[in-house]
Amino acid sequence: MKGWAASDHRYSHRGNVPDSPGYTTEQKAALARLNRRLLRLATAVVDHTWWKSLEGEDRVKARMALKRTTHAEPT
């Protein structure tokens, strides 16, 4: 990816941005793996039948609480 020269730090707080070689093969594979995991987990949460047991404000509160929950690392 081609870099650019910042004029008055207009495009970057860091100033000039050098050329980037792009993602390595390993980085591309890791990103694809993480995107697949994100899609799988998001689908499992959104489509879970438990959400149907809640109505209105209770469903909103439960979803907001879930957003603020940290997850354990997979074992």
C-alpha positions, -999 to +999 in steps of 0.1 A: +000+000+000+014+033-010+021+058+018+015+095+018+030+128+030+009+146+055+005+183+050+000+201+084-008+167+099-041+167+080-043+130+073-024+115+102-015+126+137+018+108+130+028+130+101+041+112+070+030+076+065+055+053+048+047+027+022+034-005+037+042-040+023+006-051+032-004-082+051+018-113+052+003-147+043+001-155+080-016-123+088-042-128+061-049-163+074-052-151+110-076-123+099-097-148+079-098-171+109-109-143+133-136-131+109-150-166+106-150-169+144-167-135+148-194-144+123-200-178+140-202-163+175-224-133+164-248-156+146-250-179+176-259-150+199-283-132+177-302-163+166-303-180+200-339-189+211-333-175+246-339-140+232-375-149+224-381-155+261-376-118+268-399-089+258-394-052+252-372-035+277-360-067+293-346-078+260-329-045+255-314-046+290-301-081+285-285-072+252-268-041+267-255-062+296-241-088+271-223-060+252-204-051+284-194-086+292-159-097+287-152-132+273-128-158+286-101-169+262-109-203+245-091-233+260 
